[in-house]
Amino acid sequence: MNGETRVTVDAQEPAETDPTRFSVIFRLFPPADRVGRRYFVCTLLGERKALVMASAFHERDHPGEHIYDVIEVRSLGQGSPEGNDLVDRMEW
């Protein structure tokens, strides 16, 4: 292989058997008066999936408010989706 080193990384977290709810908060650019924008996500695939879902939804629905930083990705415990939680229908 011509001296090349290949590394394989499995970035997917193991799937849970029960969905977990997450709170995801972004700091926006340009800075707004509020602290940031919060999304609630329910997923089987962990905090990385929750972060991706929240950022994709934000960029689609708020194209002028760019994400500057991630303030928080926090588990709210296991449970079914509530109210306006973001979900990926393909997981279910």
TIGU-980605 format. One record per atom (N, C-alpha, C, CB): residue in three letters; chain; atom name; residue number from 1; x, y, z. Coordinates in Angstrom, 2 decimals, decimal comma, always signed. Atoms other than C-alpha are relative to their C-alpha. Glycine has a CB too. Example, Ala and Ser with C-alpha at 12.3 -4.5 7.8 and 13.67 -1.06 7.14 Angstrom:
2
+------+-------+------+------+---------+---------+---------+
| resn | chain | name | resi |      xx |      yy |      zz |
+------+-------+------+------+---------+---------+---------+
|  ALA |     A |    N |    1 |   +0,89 |   -1,19 |   +0,00 |
|  ALA |     A |   CA |    1 |  +12,30 |   -4,50 |   +7,80 |
|  ALA |     A |    C |    1 |   +0,90 |   +1,20 |   +0,00 |
|  ALA |     A |   CB |    1 |   -0,99 |   +0,03 |   +1,25 |
|  SER |     A |    N |    2 |   -0,82 |   -1,19 |   -0,06 |
|  SER |     A |   CA |    2 |  +13,67 |   -1,06 |   +7,14 |
|  SER |     A |    C |    2 |   -0,77 |   +1,09 |   +0,73 |
|  SER |     A |   CB |    2 |   +0,41 |   +0,46 |   -1,42 |
+------+-------+------+------+---------+---------+---------+
This chain:
92
+------+-------+------+------+---------+---------+---------+
| resn | chain | name | resi |      xx |      yy |      zz |
+------+-------+------+------+---------+---------+---------+
|  MET |     A |    N |    1 |   +0,81 |   -1,18 |   +0,00 |
|  MET |     A |   CA |    1 |   +0,00 |   +0,00 |   +0,00 |
|  MET |     A |    C |    1 |   +0,86 |   +1,25 |   +0,00 |
|  MET |     A |   CB |    1 |   -0,92 |   -0,01 |   +1,18 |
|  ASN |     A |    N |    2 |   -0,87 |   -1,16 |   +0,18 |
|  ASN |     A |   CA |    2 |   +2,88 |   +2,36 |   -0,72 |
|  ASN |     A |    C |    2 |   +0,29 |   +0,75 |   +1,29 |
|  ASN |     A |   CB |    2 |   -0,61 |   +0,93 |   -0,99 |
|  GLY |     A |    N |    3 |   -0,32 |   -0,65 |   -1,26 |
|  GLY |     A |   CA |    3 |   +3,63 |   +3,08 |   +2,94 |
|  GLY |     A |    C |    3 |   -1,14 |   +0,76 |   +0,63 |
|  GLY |     A |   CB |    3 |   +1,12 |   +0,91 |   -0,21 |
|  GLU |     A |    N |    4 |   +1,15 |   -0,70 |   -0,56 |
|  GLU |     A |   CA |    4 |   +0,14 |   +4,43 |   +3,59 |
|  GLU |     A |    C |    4 |   -0,52 |   -0,76 |   +1,21 |
|  GLU |     A |   CB |    4 |   -1,12 |   +0,18 |   -1,05 |
|  THR |     A |    N |    5 |   +0,64 |   +0,60 |   -1,16 |
|  THR |     A |   CA |    5 |   -1,49 |   +3,82 |   +6,93 |
|  THR |     A |    C |    5 |   -1,48 |   +0,28 |   -0,08 |
|  THR |     A |   CB |    5 |   +0,60 |   +0,54 |   +1,32 |
|  ARG |     A |    N |    6 |   +1,45 |   -0,18 |   +0,03 |
|  ARG |     A |   CA |    6 |   -5,22 |   +3,24 |   +6,94 |
|  ARG |     A |    C |    6 |   -0,55 |   -0,22 |   +1,39 |
|  ARG |     A |   CB |    6 |   -0,67 |   -0,98 |   -1,01 |
|  VAL |     A |    N |    7 |   +0,63 |   +0,07 |   -1,32 |
|  VAL |     A |   CA |    7 |   -7,25 |   +3,86 |  +10,04 |
|  VAL |     A |    C |    7 |   -1,50 |   -0,04 |   -0,20 |
|  VAL |     A |   CB |    7 |   +0,42 |   +1,19 |   +0,91 |
|  THR |     A |    N |    8 |   +1,45 |   +0,10 |   +0,05 |
|  THR |     A |   CA |    8 |  -10,85 |   +2,79 |  +10,43 |
|  THR |     A |    C |    8 |   -0,55 |   +0,40 |   +1,35 |
|  THR |     A |   CB |    8 |   -0,46 |   -1,42 |   -0,40 |
|  VAL |     A |    N |    9 |   +0,60 |   -0,47 |   -1,24 |
|  VAL |     A |   CA |    9 |  -12,93 |   +4,60 |  +13,02 |
|  VAL |     A |    C |    9 |   -1,50 |   -0,20 |   -0,09 |
|  VAL |     A |   CB |    9 |   +0,35 |   +1,49 |   +0,26 |
|  ASP |     A |    N |   10 |   +1,45 |   +0,17 |   -0,07 |
|  ASP |     A |   CA |   10 |  -16,43 |   +3,60 |  +14,00 |
|  ASP |     A |    C |   10 |   -0,53 |   +1,11 |   +0,90 |
|  ASP |     A |   CB |   10 |   -0,40 |   -1,42 |   +0,54 |
|  ALA |     A |    N |   11 |   +0,45 |   -1,16 |   -0,75 |
|  ALA |     A |   CA |   11 |  -17,89 |   +6,96 |  +15,05 |
|  ALA |     A |    C |   11 |   -1,43 |   -0,16 |   +0,51 |
|  ALA |     A |   CB |   11 |   +0,09 |   +1,23 |   -0,86 |
|  GLN |     A |    N |   12 |   +1,37 |   +0,17 |   -0,45 |
|  GLN |     A |   CA |   12 |  -21,38 |   +5,61 |  +15,57 |
|  GLN |     A |    C |   12 |   -0,03 |   -0,59 |   +1,40 |
|  GLN |     A |   CB |   12 |   -0,78 |   -0,90 |   -0,96 |
|  GLU |     A |    N |   13 |   +0,15 |   +0,51 |   -1,35 |
|  GLU |     A |   CA |   13 |  -22,32 |   +5,16 |  +19,18 |
|  GLU |     A |    C |   13 |   -0,95 |   -1,19 |   -0,03 |
|  GLU |     A |   CB |   13 |   -0,52 |   +1,11 |   +0,96 |
|  PRO |     A |    N |   14 |   +0,91 |   +1,14 |   -0,01 |
|  PRO |     A |   CA |   14 |  -24,04 |   +1,90 |  +20,09 |
|  PRO |     A |    C |   14 |   -1,44 |   +0,44 |   +0,21 |
|  PRO |     A |   CB |   14 |   +0,41 |   -1,00 |   +1,08 |
|  ALA |     A |    N |   15 |   +1,42 |   -0,37 |   -0,11 |
|  ALA |     A |   CA |   15 |  -27,80 |   +2,08 |  +19,69 |
|  ALA |     A |    C |   15 |   -0,55 |   -0,46 |   +1,34 |
|  ALA |     A |   CB |   15 |   -0,81 |   -0,63 |   -1,16 |
|  GLU |     A |    N |   16 |   +0,69 |   +0,32 |   -1,24 |
|  GLU |     A |   CA |   16 |  -29,85 |   +2,15 |  +22,86 |
|  GLU |     A |    C |   16 |   -1,27 |   -0,76 |   -0,35 |
|  GLU |     A |   CB |   16 |   -0,31 |   +1,27 |   +0,83 |
|  THR |     A |    N |   17 |   +1,26 |   +0,69 |   +0,24 |
|  THR |     A |   CA |   17 |  -32,90 |   -0,03 |  +23,24 |
|  THR |     A |    C |   17 |   -1,18 |   +0,91 |   +0,28 |
|  THR |     A |   CB |   17 |   -0,09 |   -1,26 |   +0,86 |
|  ASP |     A |    N |   18 |   +1,03 |   -0,98 |   -0,29 |
|  ASP |     A |   CA |   18 |  -34,91 |   +2,91 |  +24,62 |
|  ASP |     A |    C |   18 |   +0,49 |   +1,37 |   -0,46 |
|  ASP |     A |   CB |   18 |   -0,36 |   +0,02 |   +1,51 |
|  PRO |     A |    N |   19 |   -0,42 |   -1,34 |   +0,43 |
|  PRO |     A |   CA |   19 |  -34,88 |   +6,44 |  +23,21 |
|  PRO |     A |    C |   19 |   +0,44 |   +0,86 |   +1,18 |
|  PRO |     A |   CB |   19 |   -1,13 |   +0,69 |   -0,76 |
|  THR |     A |    N |   20 |   -0,48 |   -0,94 |   -1,00 |
|  THR |     A |   CA |   20 |  -33,03 |   +9,15 |  +25,12 |
|  THR |     A |    C |   20 |   -0,30 |   +1,41 |   -0,49 |
|  THR |     A |   CB |   20 |   +1,53 |   -0,19 |   +0,28 |
|  ARG |     A |    N |   21 |   +0,27 |   -1,40 |   +0,33 |
|  ARG |     A |   CA |   21 |  -34,05 |  +12,80 |  +25,21 |
|  ARG |     A |    C |   21 |   +1,24 |   +0,82 |   +0,35 |
|  ARG |     A |   CB |   21 |   -1,25 |   +0,54 |   +0,77 |
|  PHE |     A |    N |   22 |   -1,15 |   -0,87 |   -0,19 |
|  PHE |     A |   CA |   22 |  -31,35 |  +15,48 |  +24,89 |
|  PHE |     A |    C |   22 |   -0,42 |   +1,46 |   -0,12 |
|  PHE |     A |   CB |   22 |   +1,11 |   -0,33 |   -1,02 |
|  SER |     A |    N |   23 |   +0,11 |   -1,44 |   +0,17 |
|  SER |     A |   CA |   23 |  -31,17 |  +19,23 |  +25,33 |
|  SER |     A |    C |   23 |   +1,27 |   +0,45 |   -0,71 |
|  SER |     A |   CB |   23 |   -0,20 |   +0,75 |   +1,38 |
|  VAL |     A |    N |   24 |   -1,14 |   -0,49 |   +0,77 |
|  VAL |     A |   CA |   24 |  -28,91 |  +20,90 |  +22,74 |
|  VAL |     A |    C |   24 |   -0,12 |   +1,52 |   -0,07 |
|  VAL |     A |   CB |   24 |   +0,06 |   -0,64 |   -1,45 |
|  ILE |     A |    N |   25 |   +0,02 |   -1,47 |   +0,03 |
|  ILE |     A |   CA |   25 |  -28,00 |  +24,60 |  +23,07 |
|  ILE |     A |    C |   25 |   +1,18 |   +0,49 |   -0,83 |
|  ILE |     A |   CB |   25 |   +0,06 |   +0,59 |   +1,44 |
|  PHE |     A |    N |   26 |   -1,02 |   -0,60 |   +0,86 |
|  PHE |     A |   CA |   26 |  -26,09 |  +26,60 |  +20,45 |
|  PHE |     A |    C |   26 |   +0,18 |   +1,48 |   +0,34 |
|  PHE |     A |   CB |   26 |   -0,37 |   -0,16 |   -1,49 |
|  ARG |     A |    N |   27 |   -0,29 |   -1,43 |   -0,01 |
|  ARG |     A |   CA |   27 |  -24,39 |  +29,99 |  +20,72 |
|  ARG |     A |    C |   27 |   -0,01 |   +0,42 |   -1,47 |
|  ARG |     A |   CB |   27 |   +1,38 |   +0,35 |   +0,72 |
|  LEU |     A |    N |   28 |   +0,19 |   -0,40 |   +1,38 |
|  LEU |     A |   CA |   28 |  -25,24 |  +31,92 |  +17,58 |
|  LEU |     A |    C |   28 |   +0,95 |   +1,11 |   -0,42 |
|  LEU |     A |   CB |   28 |   -1,42 |   +0,45 |   -0,20 |
|  PHE |     A |    N |   29 |   -0,79 |   -1,08 |   +0,57 |
|  PHE |     A |   CA |   29 |  -23,31 |  +34,23 |  +15,27 |
|  PHE |     A |    C |   29 |   -0,82 |   +0,61 |   -1,13 |
|  PHE |     A |   CB |   29 |   +1,39 |   -0,50 |   -0,52 |
|  PRO |     A |    N |   30 |   -0,52 |   -0,98 |   -0,95 |
|  PRO |     A |   CA |   30 |  -23,81 |  +37,10 |  +15,03 |
|  PRO |     A |    C |   30 |   -0,68 |   -0,14 |   +1,35 |
|  PRO |     A |   CB |   30 |   -0,21 |   +1,42 |   -0,55 |
|  PRO |     A |    N |   31 |   +0,56 |   +0,18 |   -1,35 |
|  PRO |     A |   CA |   31 |  -24,35 |  +37,19 |  +18,79 |
|  PRO |     A |    C |   31 |   -1,35 |   +0,68 |   +0,14 |
|  PRO |     A |   CB |   31 |   +0,97 |   +0,55 |   +1,05 |
|  ALA |     A |    N |   32 |   +1,33 |   -0,53 |   -0,26 |
|  ALA |     A |   CA |   32 |  -27,93 |  +37,71 |  +19,82 |
|  ALA |     A |    C |   32 |   -0,09 |   +0,40 |   +1,47 |
|  ALA |     A |   CB |   32 |   -1,11 |   -1,04 |   -0,37 |
|  ASP |     A |    N |   33 |   +0,18 |   -0,40 |   -1,39 |
|  ASP |     A |   CA |   33 |  -29,26 |  +39,22 |  +23,04 |
|  ASP |     A |    C |   33 |   -0,21 |   -1,20 |   +0,92 |
|  ASP |     A |   CB |   33 |   -1,19 |   +0,95 |   +0,12 |
|  ARG |     A |    N |   34 |   +0,25 |   +1,18 |   -0,83 |
|  ARG |     A |   CA |   34 |  -30,34 |  +35,80 |  +24,26 |
|  ARG |     A |    C |   34 |   +1,26 |   -0,87 |   +0,08 |
|  ARG |     A |   CB |   34 |   -1,19 |   -0,82 |   -0,57 |
|  VAL |     A |    N |   35 |   -1,16 |   +0,86 |   -0,22 |
|  VAL |     A |   CA |   35 |  -27,93 |  +33,17 |  +25,51 |
|  VAL |     A |    C |   35 |   +0,27 |   -0,89 |   -1,20 |
|  VAL |     A |   CB |   35 |   -0,20 |   -0,86 |   +1,24 |
|  GLY |     A |    N |   36 |   -0,16 |   +0,89 |   +1,14 |
|  GLY |     A |   CA |   36 |  -28,51 |  +30,82 |  +22,60 |
|  GLY |     A |    C |   36 |   -1,33 |   -0,57 |   -0,41 |
|  GLY |     A |   CB |   36 |   +0,98 |   -1,13 |   +0,33 |
|  ARG |     A |    N |   37 |   +1,23 |   +0,65 |   +0,44 |
|  ARG |     A |   CA |   37 |  -31,03 |  +28,60 |  +20,92 |
|  ARG |     A |    C |   37 |   +0,03 |   -1,44 |   +0,46 |
|  ARG |     A |   CB |   37 |   -0,17 |   +0,09 |   -1,56 |
|  ARG |     A |    N |   38 |   +0,10 |   +1,35 |   -0,57 |
|  ARG |     A |   CA |   38 |  -32,21 |  +25,39 |  +22,60 |
|  ARG |     A |    C |   38 |   -0,94 |   -0,86 |   -0,83 |
|  ARG |     A |   CB |   38 |   -0,48 |   +0,06 |   +1,46 |
|  TYR |     A |    N |   39 |   +0,83 |   +1,00 |   +0,67 |
|  TYR |     A |   CA |   39 |  -33,56 |  +22,28 |  +20,90 |
|  TYR |     A |    C |   39 |   -0,07 |   -1,24 |   +0,88 |
|  TYR |     A |   CB |   39 |   +0,55 |   -0,35 |   -1,41 |
|  PHE |     A |    N |   40 |   +0,17 |   +1,28 |   -0,69 |
|  PHE |     A |   CA |   40 |  -34,93 |  +19,09 |  +22,40 |
|  PHE |     A |    C |   40 |   -0,07 |   -1,09 |   -1,07 |
|  PHE |     A |   CB |   40 |   -1,28 |   -0,01 |   +0,92 |
|  VAL |     A |    N |   41 |   -0,14 |   +1,07 |   +0,99 |
|  VAL |     A |   CA |   41 |  -34,07 |  +15,89 |  +20,54 |
|  VAL |     A |    C |   41 |   -0,23 |   -1,33 |   +0,71 |
|  VAL |     A |   CB |   41 |   +1,40 |   +0,03 |   -0,68 |
|  CYS |     A |    N |   42 |   +0,17 |   +1,35 |   -0,51 |
|  CYS |     A |   CA |   42 |  -35,15 |  +12,29 |  +21,10 |
|  CYS |     A |    C |   42 |   +0,55 |   -0,97 |   -1,04 |
|  CYS |     A |   CB |   42 |   -1,51 |   -0,31 |   +0,33 |
|  THR |     A |    N |   43 |   -0,66 |   +0,89 |   +0,94 |
|  THR |     A |   CA |   43 |  -32,97 |   +9,59 |  +19,55 |
|  THR |     A |    C |   43 |   +0,45 |   -1,29 |   +0,70 |
|  THR |     A |   CB |   43 |   +1,21 |   +0,70 |   -0,64 |
|  LEU |     A |    N |   44 |   -0,56 |   +1,27 |   -0,48 |
|  LEU |     A |   CA |   44 |  -31,77 |   +6,01 |  +19,93 |
|  LEU |     A |    C |   44 |   +1,53 |   -0,03 |   -0,12 |
|  LEU |     A |   CB |   44 |   -0,61 |   -1,16 |   -0,78 |
|  LEU |     A |    N |   45 |   -1,40 |   +0,09 |   +0,39 |
|  LEU |     A |   CA |   45 |  -28,25 |   +6,86 |  +18,72 |
|  LEU |     A |    C |   45 |   +0,95 |   +0,92 |   +0,76 |
|  LEU |     A |   CB |   45 |   +0,11 |   +0,28 |   -1,43 |
|  GLY |     A |    N |   46 |   -0,92 |   -0,72 |   -0,85 |
|  GLY |     A |   CA |   46 |  -26,77 |   +9,05 |  +21,44 |
|  GLY |     A |    C |   46 |   +0,14 |   +1,49 |   -0,28 |
|  GLY |     A |   CB |   46 |   +1,30 |   -0,62 |   -0,09 |
|  GLU |     A |    N |   47 |   -0,14 |   -1,46 |   +0,03 |
|  GLU |     A |   CA |   47 |  -25,57 |  +12,62 |  +21,89 |
|  GLU |     A |    C |   47 |   +0,54 |   +0,54 |   -1,32 |
|  GLU |     A |   CB |   47 |   +0,90 |   +0,44 |   +1,10 |
|  ARG |     A |    N |   48 |   -0,50 |   -0,47 |   +1,29 |
|  ARG |     A |   CA |   48 |  -23,69 |  +12,88 |  +18,59 |
|  ARG |     A |    C |   48 |   -1,14 |   +0,14 |   -1,01 |
|  ARG |     A |   CB |   48 |   +1,08 |   -0,95 |   -0,55 |
|  LYS |     A |    N |   49 |   +1,16 |   -0,05 |   +0,89 |
|  LYS |     A |   CA |   49 |  -26,86 |  +12,09 |  +16,66 |
|  LYS |     A |    C |   49 |   -0,90 |   +1,17 |   +0,38 |
|  LYS |     A |   CB |   49 |   -0,79 |   -1,33 |   +0,04 |
|  ALA |     A |    N |   50 |   +0,82 |   -1,12 |   -0,46 |
|  ALA |     A |   CA |   50 |  -28,78 |  +14,61 |  +18,79 |
|  ALA |     A |    C |   50 |   +0,59 |   +1,33 |   -0,47 |
|  ALA |     A |   CB |   50 |   -0,12 |   -0,01 |   +1,54 |
|  LEU |     A |    N |   51 |   -0,67 |   -1,22 |   +0,44 |
|  LEU |     A |   CA |   51 |  -26,20 |  +17,30 |  +17,97 |
|  LEU |     A |    C |   51 |   -0,18 |   +0,23 |   -1,50 |
|  LEU |     A |   CB |   51 |   +1,48 |   -0,05 |   +0,35 |
|  VAL |     A |    N |   52 |   +0,15 |   -0,11 |   +1,46 |
|  VAL |     A |   CA |   52 |  -26,37 |  +16,59 |  +14,22 |
|  VAL |     A |    C |   52 |   -1,45 |   +0,36 |   -0,37 |
|  VAL |     A |   CB |   52 |   +0,40 |   -1,33 |   -0,68 |
|  MET |     A |    N |   53 |   +1,40 |   -0,28 |   +0,30 |
|  MET |     A |   CA |   53 |  -30,18 |  +16,59 |  +14,20 |
|  MET |     A |    C |   53 |   -0,36 |   +1,45 |   +0,33 |
|  MET |     A |   CB |   53 |   -0,92 |   -0,96 |   +0,77 |
|  ALA |     A |    N |   54 |   +0,31 |   -1,37 |   -0,41 |
|  ALA |     A |   CA |   54 |  -30,41 |  +19,89 |  +16,10 |
|  ALA |     A |    C |   54 |   +0,67 |   +1,01 |   -0,93 |
|  ALA |     A |   CB |   54 |   +0,45 |   +0,24 |   +1,45 |
|  SER |     A |    N |   55 |   -0,70 |   -0,96 |   +0,86 |
|  SER |     A |   CA |   55 |  -27,79 |  +21,62 |  +13,93 |
|  SER |     A |    C |   55 |   -0,62 |   +0,02 |   -1,41 |
|  SER |     A |   CB |   55 |   +1,50 |   -0,34 |   -0,09 |
|  ALA |     A |    N |   56 |   +0,64 |   +0,06 |   +1,32 |
|  ALA |     A |   CA |   56 |  -29,44 |  +20,43 |  +10,68 |
|  ALA |     A |    C |   56 |   -1,34 |   +0,73 |   +0,02 |
|  ALA |     A |   CB |   56 |   -0,19 |   -1,47 |   -0,45 |
|  PHE |     A |    N |   57 |   +1,28 |   -0,68 |   -0,12 |
|  PHE |     A |   CA |   57 |  -32,84 |  +21,63 |  +11,86 |
|  PHE |     A |    C |   57 |   +0,20 |   +1,52 |   +0,11 |
|  PHE |     A |   CB |   57 |   -0,79 |   -0,52 |   +1,21 |
|  HIS |     A |    N |   58 |   -0,25 |   -1,43 |   -0,19 |
|  HIS |     A |   CA |   58 |  -31,43 |  +25,00 |  +12,98 |
|  HIS |     A |    C |   58 |   +0,40 |   +0,68 |   -1,31 |
|  HIS |     A |   CB |   58 |   +1,09 |   +0,20 |   +1,05 |
|  GLU |     A |    N |   59 |   -0,48 |   -0,61 |   +1,25 |
|  GLU |     A |   CA |   59 |  -29,61 |  +25,69 |   +9,71 |
|  GLU |     A |    C |   59 |   -1,11 |   +0,08 |   -1,06 |
|  GLU |     A |   CB |   59 |   +1,19 |   -0,80 |   -0,55 |
|  ARG |     A |    N |   60 |   +1,10 |   -0,02 |   +0,96 |
|  ARG |     A |   CA |   60 |  -32,73 |  +24,83 |   +7,70 |
|  ARG |     A |    C |   60 |   -1,05 |   +1,06 |   +0,36 |
|  ARG |     A |   CB |   60 |   -0,66 |   -1,38 |   -0,06 |
|  ASP |     A |    N |   61 |   +1,08 |   -0,90 |   -0,42 |
|  ASP |     A |   CA |   61 |  -35,21 |  +26,88 |   +9,76 |
|  ASP |     A |    C |   61 |   +0,47 |   +1,41 |   +0,34 |
|  ASP |     A |   CB |   61 |   -0,70 |   -0,59 |   +1,17 |
|  HIS |     A |    N |   62 |   -0,53 |   -1,32 |   -0,36 |
|  HIS |     A |   CA |   62 |  -32,93 |  +29,83 |  +10,68 |
|  HIS |     A |    C |   62 |   +1,27 |   +0,28 |   -0,80 |
|  HIS |     A |   CB |   62 |   +0,28 |   +0,09 |   +1,54 |
|  PRO |     A |    N |   63 |   -1,19 |   -0,11 |   +0,85 |
|  PRO |     A |   CA |   63 |  -30,58 |  +30,36 |   +7,71 |
|  PRO |     A |    C |   63 |   +0,87 |   +1,23 |   +0,28 |
|  PRO |     A |   CB |   63 |   -0,41 |   +0,02 |   -1,43 |
|  GLY |     A |    N |   64 |   -0,80 |   -1,19 |   -0,29 |
|  GLY |     A |   CA |   64 |  -29,45 |  +33,83 |   +8,87 |
|  GLY |     A |    C |   64 |   +0,69 |   -0,04 |   +1,34 |
|  GLY |     A |   CB |   64 |   -0,87 |   +1,21 |   -0,06 |
|  GLU |     A |    N |   65 |   -0,61 |   +0,14 |   -1,33 |
|  GLU |     A |   CA |   65 |  -28,48 |  +32,68 |  +12,37 |
|  GLU |     A |    C |   65 |   +0,96 |   -1,18 |   -0,02 |
|  GLU |     A |   CB |   65 |   -1,10 |   -0,18 |   +1,11 |
|  HIS |     A |    N |   66 |   -0,99 |   +1,07 |   +0,11 |
|  HIS |     A |   CA |   66 |  -25,28 |  +30,71 |  +12,07 |
|  HIS |     A |    C |   66 |   +0,44 |   -0,48 |   +1,38 |
|  HIS |     A |   CB |   66 |   +1,22 |   +0,46 |   -0,81 |
|  ILE |     A |    N |   67 |   -0,46 |   +0,58 |   -1,26 |
|  ILE |     A |   CA |   67 |  -24,07 |  +28,37 |  +14,81 |
|  ILE |     A |    C |   67 |   +1,47 |   +0,36 |   +0,19 |
|  ILE |     A |   CB |   67 |   -0,19 |   -1,54 |   +0,02 |
|  TYR |     A |    N |   68 |   -1,37 |   -0,38 |   -0,33 |
|  TYR |     A |   CA |   68 |  -20,92 |  +29,74 |  +16,46 |
|  TYR |     A |    C |   68 |   +0,66 |   -1,05 |   +0,88 |
|  TYR |     A |   CB |   68 |   +0,02 |   +1,37 |   +0,68 |
|  ASP |     A |    N |   69 |   -0,57 |   +0,90 |   -1,00 |
|  ASP |     A |   CA |   69 |  -20,46 |  +27,25 |  +19,28 |
|  ASP |     A |    C |   69 |   -1,11 |   -0,87 |   +0,57 |
|  ASP |     A |   CB |   69 |   +0,72 |   +0,80 |   +1,12 |
|  VAL |     A |    N |   70 |   +0,93 |   +0,87 |   -0,70 |
|  VAL |     A |   CA |   70 |  -22,12 |  +24,36 |  +21,09 |
|  VAL |     A |    C |   70 |   +0,17 |   +0,26 |   +1,49 |
|  VAL |     A |   CB |   70 |   +0,24 |   -1,52 |   -0,34 |
|  ILE |     A |    N |   71 |   -0,05 |   -0,28 |   -1,43 |
|  ILE |     A |   CA |   71 |  -22,95 |  +25,35 |  +24,65 |
|  ILE |     A |    C |   71 |   -0,24 |   -1,26 |   +0,81 |
|  ILE |     A |   CB |   71 |   -1,02 |   +1,08 |   +0,38 |
|  GLU |     A |    N |   72 |   +0,38 |   +1,16 |   -0,81 |
|  GLU |     A |   CA |   72 |  -24,54 |  +22,12 |  +25,81 |
|  GLU |     A |    C |   72 |   -0,63 |   -1,08 |   -0,86 |
|  GLU |     A |   CB |   72 |   -0,97 |   +0,41 |   +1,10 |
|  VAL |     A |    N |   73 |   +0,74 |   +1,18 |   +0,47 |
|  VAL |     A |   CA |   73 |  -25,56 |  +18,62 |  +24,77 |
|  VAL |     A |    C |   73 |   -0,16 |   -0,85 |   +1,25 |
|  VAL |     A |   CB |   73 |   +0,76 |   -0,79 |   -1,21 |
|  ARG |     A |    N |   74 |   +0,23 |   +0,63 |   -1,29 |
|  ARG |     A |   CA |   74 |  -27,16 |  +17,14 |  +27,88 |
|  ARG |     A |    C |   74 |   -1,13 |   -1,02 |   -0,09 |
|  ARG |     A |   CB |   74 |   -0,33 |   +1,05 |   +1,07 |
|  SER |     A |    N |   75 |   +1,02 |   +1,04 |   -0,04 |
|  SER |     A |   CA |   75 |  -29,07 |  +13,91 |  +28,40 |
|  SER |     A |    C |   75 |   -1,07 |   +0,38 |   +1,01 |
|  SER |     A |   CB |   75 |   +0,62 |   -1,37 |   +0,34 |
|  LEU |     A |    N |   76 |   +1,12 |   -0,24 |   -0,90 |
|  LEU |     A |   CA |   76 |  -32,52 |  +14,35 |  +29,91 |
|  LEU |     A |    C |   76 |   -0,60 |   -1,32 |   +0,47 |
|  LEU |     A |   CB |   76 |   -1,07 |   +0,84 |   -0,70 |
|  GLY |     A |    N |   77 |   +0,46 |   +1,32 |   -0,41 |
|  GLY |     A |   CA |   77 |  -32,89 |  +10,62 |  +30,50 |
|  GLY |     A |    C |   77 |   -0,78 |   -0,69 |   -1,10 |
|  GLY |     A |   CB |   77 |   -0,84 |   +0,11 |   +1,24 |
|  GLN |     A |    N |   78 |   +0,72 |   +0,79 |   +0,98 |
|  GLN |     A |   CA |   78 |  -34,67 |   +7,88 |  +28,67 |
|  GLN |     A |    C |   78 |   -1,49 |   +0,29 |   +0,07 |
|  GLN |     A |   CB |   78 |   +0,27 |   -1,49 |   +0,20 |
|  GLY |     A |    N |   79 |   +1,44 |   -0,24 |   +0,07 |
|  GLY |     A |   CA |   79 |  -38,22 |   +8,36 |  +27,51 |
|  GLY |     A |    C |   79 |   -0,44 |   +0,24 |   -1,43 |
|  GLY |     A |   CB |   79 |   -0,40 |   +1,18 |   +0,87 |
|  SER |     A |    N |   80 |   +0,58 |   -0,22 |   +1,33 |
|  SER |     A |   CA |   80 |  -40,51 |   +8,80 |  +24,57 |
|  SER |     A |    C |   80 |   +0,08 |   +1,47 |   -0,38 |
|  SER |     A |   CB |   80 |   -1,46 |   -0,48 |   -0,05 |
|  PRO |     A |    N |   81 |   +0,00 |   -1,39 |   +0,42 |
|  PRO |     A |   CA |   81 |  -40,50 |  +11,96 |  +22,46 |
|  PRO |     A |    C |   81 |   -1,15 |   +0,77 |   +0,63 |
|  PRO |     A |   CB |   81 |   -0,08 |   +0,09 |   -1,53 |
|  GLU |     A |    N |   82 |   +1,02 |   -0,86 |   -0,60 |
|  GLU |     A |   CA |   82 |  -42,40 |  +14,85 |  +24,00 |
|  GLU |     A |    C |   82 |   -0,19 |   +1,23 |   -0,86 |
|  GLU |     A |   CB |   82 |   +0,38 |   +0,39 |   +1,43 |
|  GLY |     A |    N |   83 |   +0,31 |   -1,28 |   +0,63 |
|  GLY |     A |   CA |   83 |  -44,11 |  +17,87 |  +22,47 |
|  GLY |     A |    C |   83 |   +0,67 |   +0,23 |   -1,33 |
|  GLY |     A |   CB |   83 |   +0,37 |   +1,08 |   +0,91 |
|  ASN |     A |    N |   84 |   -0,67 |   -0,39 |   +1,23 |
|  ASN |     A |   CA |   84 |  -41,83 |  +19,45 |  +19,88 |
|  ASN |     A |    C |   84 |   +1,39 |   -0,60 |   -0,13 |
|  ASN |     A |   CB |   84 |   +0,09 |   +1,50 |   -0,09 |
|  ASP |     A |    N |   85 |   -1,31 |   +0,64 |   +0,13 |
|  ASP |     A |   CA |   85 |  -38,86 |  +17,08 |  +20,26 |
|  ASP |     A |    C |   85 |   +0,29 |   -0,30 |   -1,46 |
|  ASP |     A |   CB |   85 |   +0,05 |   -1,30 |   +0,84 |
|  LEU |     A |    N |   86 |   -0,44 |   +0,40 |   +1,33 |
|  LEU |     A |   CA |   86 |  -36,88 |  +16,59 |  +17,08 |
|  LEU |     A |    C |   86 |   +0,25 |   -1,51 |   +0,01 |
|  LEU |     A |   CB |   86 |   +1,29 |   +0,77 |   -0,44 |
|  VAL |     A |    N |   87 |   -0,21 |   +1,45 |   +0,11 |
|  VAL |     A |   CA |   87 |  -36,91 |  +12,95 |  +15,96 |
|  VAL |     A |    C |   87 |   +0,35 |   -0,34 |   -1,44 |
|  VAL |     A |   CB |   87 |   -1,27 |   -0,78 |   +0,46 |
|  ASP |     A |    N |   88 |   -0,31 |   +0,54 |   +1,33 |
|  ASP |     A |   CA |   88 |  -35,55 |  +10,96 |  +13,02 |
|  ASP |     A |    C |   88 |   -0,92 |   -1,18 |   -0,21 |
|  ASP |     A |   CB |   88 |   +1,51 |   -0,41 |   -0,14 |
|  ARG |     A |    N |   89 |   +0,97 |   +1,06 |   +0,23 |
|  ARG |     A |   CA |   89 |  -38,42 |   +8,88 |  +11,70 |
|  ARG |     A |    C |   89 |   +0,64 |   -1,30 |   -0,46 |
|  ARG |     A |   CB |   89 |   -1,02 |   +0,44 |   -1,02 |
|  MET |     A |    N |   90 |   -0,67 |   +1,21 |   +0,50 |
|  MET |     A |   CA |   90 |  -35,94 |   +6,45 |  +10,13 |
|  MET |     A |    C |   90 |   +0,53 |   -0,87 |   +1,15 |
|  MET |     A |   CB |   90 |   +1,14 |   +0,38 |   -0,94 |
|  GLU |     A |    N |   91 |   -0,45 |   +0,79 |   -1,15 |
|  GLU |     A |   CA |   91 |  -34,83 |   +5,33 |  +13,63 |
|  GLU |     A |    C |   91 |   -1,09 |   -0,90 |   +0,53 |
|  GLU |     A |   CB |   91 |   +0,49 |   +0,91 |   +1,10 |
|  TRP |     A |    N |   92 |   +1,10 |   +0,72 |   -0,63 |
|  TRP |     A |   CA |   92 |  -38,24 |   +4,10 |  +14,60 |
|  TRP |     A |    C |   92 |   -0,53 |   -1,02 |   -0,95 |
|  TRP |     A |   CB |   92 |   -1,11 |   +0,96 |   +0,45 |
+------+-------+------+------+---------+---------+---------+
